Amino acid sequence: IRKLKRREAVVSTQSTGEVSMDMEYAMRIGELQKKVNTNLYTVGWYSSGIIINEYSSLIHAFYKCQCPTPVHLTIDTLMTNQKMKINTHITLPIGVKNGTEGCIFTPVPYTIQGAEAEQVSLKFFQQLRGSKKTPNFNDQEQIINCCDEMISQIGVVLGHIKQVLAGEAPADKELGRQIMEVVQAVPNLESDTITNMLNSHMQDLLAVEYLTYLTRQQLAVSARLNQIL
């Protein structure tokens, strides 16, 4: 399993029968990344296109020196059929032993995962598809929408649990284990404690907004005084 967390762009140019890329830059940027985080290492390379040709094999051969089995990620930046198609490939050797050898790109499965904050932003922008209105990202509205969605999901889970208890649906041990892990992850807090936490957070937020307002006013006054003087 390979996890892609960061990427760095390396410019390459293609001409008849050959491809050129800044290998020194690619190696240098990889070394700098390892100095920042020793857990990061090269897992492959990507290209802004879905076409794999003879130049892909040449670039892939370079990254084989960086990692044993590099993954080639292709991204359809032209948005064919209004979709950004993504494919992942690895190479398998082909040819005759002690003779002509080559490689073939074979597709491999992949999954896209994102943090909860990223998912909220993506869902917000998906709602704007086909809309000409100016987006207004209101934090309070997003929190309300997330809470409504969570309540709806809890209702679905409770409905399934009631069906299992009534014998209307078969029991699933793995699903029950996952539900138990979710329940245990929720902190056991009284409603008064949660209310006090929210009120404290709101007071801190209001204090920050008030200080921001004062700072803006001071900057405006300072700018006007500079113009007068």
C-alpha positions as CSV (number, residue, x, y, z in Angstrom):
1,I,0.0,0.0,0.0
2,R,1.4,3.4,-1.0
3,K,0.1,6.7,0.4
4,L,0.5,9.8,-1.7
5,K,0.6,12.8,0.6
6,R,2.7,15.4,-1.2
7,R,3.9,16.0,-4.8
8,E,6.5,18.1,-6.5
9,A,6.4,19.2,-10.1
10,V,9.4,18.3,-12.4
11,V,9.2,19.9,-15.8
12,S,10.0,17.6,-18.8
13,T,10.1,18.2,-22.5
14,Q,9.5,15.7,-25.3
15,S,10.9,15.6,-28.7
16,T,11.3,13.1,-31.5
17,G,12.7,9.9,-30.0
18,E,13.8,11.4,-26.7
19,V,12.7,13.1,-23.5
20,S,14.6,15.5,-21.3
21,M,13.9,16.3,-17.6
22,D,15.8,18.0,-14.8
23,M,16.9,14.9,-13.0
24,E,19.2,16.9,-10.7
25,Y,16.3,19.0,-9.6
26,A,14.1,15.9,-9.0
27,M,16.8,14.2,-6.8
28,R,17.6,17.5,-5.0
29,I,13.9,18.2,-4.1
30,G,13.6,14.6,-2.9
31,E,16.6,15.0,-0.6
32,L,15.1,18.2,0.8
33,Q,11.8,16.6,1.5
34,K,13.5,13.8,3.5
35,K,15.3,16.4,5.6
36,V,12.0,18.0,6.5
37,N,10.3,14.6,7.2
38,T,12.3,11.4,7.3
39,N,9.0,9.4,6.8
40,L,8.5,10.8,3.3
41,Y,10.0,9.0,0.3
42,T,9.4,8.8,-3.4
43,V,6.6,6.4,-4.4
44,G,6.3,7.3,-8.1
45,W,5.5,10.1,-10.5
46,Y,2.5,11.8,-12.2
47,S,1.7,13.3,-15.5
48,S,-1.0,15.7,-16.6
49,G,-2.5,13.4,-19.2
50,I,-4.0,10.0,-19.6
51,I,-1.8,8.9,-22.6
52,I,1.0,6.5,-21.9
53,N,3.7,6.3,-24.6
54,E,7.3,5.5,-25.1
55,Y,8.4,8.6,-23.2
56,S,6.5,7.4,-20.2
57,S,8.8,4.3,-20.1
58,L,11.9,6.5,-20.2
59,I,10.7,8.7,-17.3
60,H,9.6,5.6,-15.4
61,A,13.0,4.1,-15.7
62,F,14.5,7.1,-13.9
63,Y,12.1,6.8,-11.0
64,K,12.9,3.1,-10.7
65,C,16.2,4.3,-9.3
66,Q,14.3,6.2,-6.6
67,C,12.1,3.4,-5.4
68,P,11.7,-0.3,-6.3
69,T,8.2,-0.2,-7.7
70,P,7.3,3.3,-8.7
71,V,3.6,4.1,-9.4
72,H,2.7,6.2,-12.4
73,L,-0.3,8.5,-11.8
74,T,-2.1,10.0,-14.8
75,I,-4.6,12.8,-14.4
76,D,-7.0,14.0,-17.2
77,T,-6.5,17.7,-16.8
78,L,-8.6,18.3,-20.0
79,M,-11.7,17.2,-18.0
80,T,-13.0,14.8,-20.7
81,N,-16.8,14.3,-20.2
82,Q,-16.6,16.9,-17.4
83,K,-14.7,14.5,-15.2
84,M,-11.1,14.5,-14.0
85,K,-10.2,10.9,-14.6
86,I,-7.4,9.4,-12.6
87,N,-5.5,6.2,-13.2
88,T,-2.6,4.5,-11.5
89,H,-0.1,2.1,-13.1
90,I,2.9,0.0,-12.3
91,T,5.2,-1.7,-14.8
92,L,5.8,-5.4,-15.4
93,P,8.8,-6.6,-17.4
94,I,8.2,-8.3,-20.8
95,G,10.5,-9.7,-23.5
96,V,12.9,-12.5,-24.0
97,K,15.6,-13.4,-21.5
98,N,19.0,-12.3,-22.8
99,G,17.2,-10.6,-25.6
100,T,14.9,-7.7,-26.2
101,E,13.3,-6.6,-23.0
102,G,10.7,-4.0,-22.2
103,C,7.9,-3.2,-19.8
104,I,4.1,-2.9,-19.9
105,F,2.1,-0.5,-17.8
106,T,-0.5,-2.4,-15.8
107,P,-3.4,-0.6,-14.0
108,V,-3.6,-0.9,-10.2
109,P,-6.5,0.0,-7.9
110,Y,-6.5,3.2,-5.8
111,T,-8.6,5.0,-3.3
112,I,-8.9,8.8,-2.6
113,Q,-9.0,9.8,1.0
114,G,-9.3,13.2,2.6
115,A,-9.5,14.8,6.0
116,E,-12.9,15.7,7.3
117,A,-12.2,19.4,6.9
118,E,-11.3,18.8,3.2
119,Q,-14.5,16.8,2.7
120,V,-16.6,19.6,4.0
121,S,-15.0,22.1,1.6
122,L,-15.4,19.6,-1.4
123,K,-19.1,19.1,-0.6
124,F,-19.6,22.8,-0.4
125,F,-18.1,23.3,-3.9
126,Q,-20.0,20.4,-5.3
127,Q,-23.2,22.2,-4.3
128,L,-22.1,25.1,-6.4
129,R,-21.9,23.1,-9.6
130,G,-24.0,24.8,-12.3
131,S,-24.7,27.8,-10.1
132,K,-23.7,31.3,-11.1
133,K,-24.1,32.7,-7.6
134,T,-21.1,34.0,-5.8
135,P,-20.1,31.4,-3.1
136,N,-20.6,32.5,0.5
137,F,-18.8,30.1,2.8
138,N,-20.5,30.7,6.2
139,D,-18.9,28.6,9.0
140,Q,-22.1,28.5,11.0
141,E,-24.1,27.2,8.1
142,Q,-21.5,24.5,7.4
143,I,-21.6,23.4,11.0
144,I,-25.4,23.2,10.9
145,N,-25.3,21.2,7.7
146,C,-22.7,18.8,9.1
147,C,-24.8,18.3,12.2
148,D,-28.0,17.7,10.2
149,E,-26.1,15.1,8.0
150,M,-24.7,13.4,11.1
151,I,-28.1,13.2,12.7
152,S,-29.5,11.7,9.5
153,Q,-26.7,9.1,9.5
154,I,-27.3,8.3,13.2
155,G,-31.0,7.7,12.3
156,V,-30.0,5.2,9.6
157,V,-27.7,3.3,12.0
158,L,-30.4,3.3,14.7
159,G,-32.9,2.0,12.2
160,H,-30.6,-0.9,11.2
161,I,-29.9,-1.7,14.9
162,K,-33.6,-1.9,15.6
163,Q,-34.1,-4.2,12.6
164,V,-31.4,-6.5,13.8
165,L,-32.8,-6.7,17.3
166,A,-36.3,-7.4,15.9
167,G,-34.9,-10.2,13.8
168,E,-35.8,-8.4,10.5
169,A,-32.2,-8.1,9.3
170,P,-29.2,-10.4,9.7
171,A,-26.6,-9.5,12.2
172,D,-23.1,-8.6,11.0
173,K,-20.2,-8.9,13.5
174,E,-17.9,-6.7,11.6
175,L,-20.5,-3.9,11.3
176,G,-21.3,-4.2,15.0
177,R,-17.6,-3.9,15.9
178,Q,-17.3,-0.8,13.8
179,I,-20.4,0.8,15.4
180,M,-19.0,0.0,18.9
181,E,-15.7,1.7,18.0
182,V,-17.6,4.8,16.9
183,V,-19.6,4.8,20.1
184,Q,-16.5,4.4,22.2
185,A,-14.8,7.2,20.4
186,V,-17.4,9.7,21.5
187,P,-16.5,11.4,24.8
188,N,-18.9,10.8,27.7
189,L,-19.8,14.4,28.6
190,E,-22.8,15.9,30.3
191,S,-24.9,18.4,28.3
192,D,-24.0,21.2,30.7
193,T,-20.3,20.6,30.1
194,I,-20.8,20.7,26.3
195,T,-22.8,23.9,26.7
196,N,-20.1,25.5,28.8
197,M,-17.4,24.5,26.2
198,L,-19.5,26.0,23.4
199,N,-20.1,29.2,25.3
200,S,-16.4,29.5,26.1
201,H,-15.5,29.0,22.5
202,M,-18.0,31.6,21.4
203,Q,-16.5,34.1,23.9
204,D,-13.0,33.5,22.5
205,L,-14.3,33.9,19.0
206,L,-16.0,37.2,19.8
207,A,-12.9,38.4,21.5
208,V,-10.8,37.7,18.4
209,E,-13.3,39.4,16.1
210,Y,-13.4,42.5,18.4
211,L,-9.6,42.7,18.4
212,T,-9.5,42.3,14.7
213,Y,-12.0,45.2,14.4
214,L,-9.9,47.4,16.6
215,T,-6.8,46.6,14.6
216,R,-8.5,47.6,11.4
217,Q,-9.7,50.8,12.9
218,Q,-6.2,51.7,14.2
219,L,-4.7,51.0,10.7
220,A,-7.4,53.2,9.1
221,V,-6.7,56.0,11.5
222,S,-2.9,55.7,11.0
223,A,-3.3,55.8,7.2
224,R,-5.4,59.0,7.4
225,L,-2.9,60.6,9.8
226,N,0.0,59.8,7.4
227,Q,-2.0,61.4,4.5
228,I,-2.5,64.6,6.6
229,L,1.1,64.8,7.8
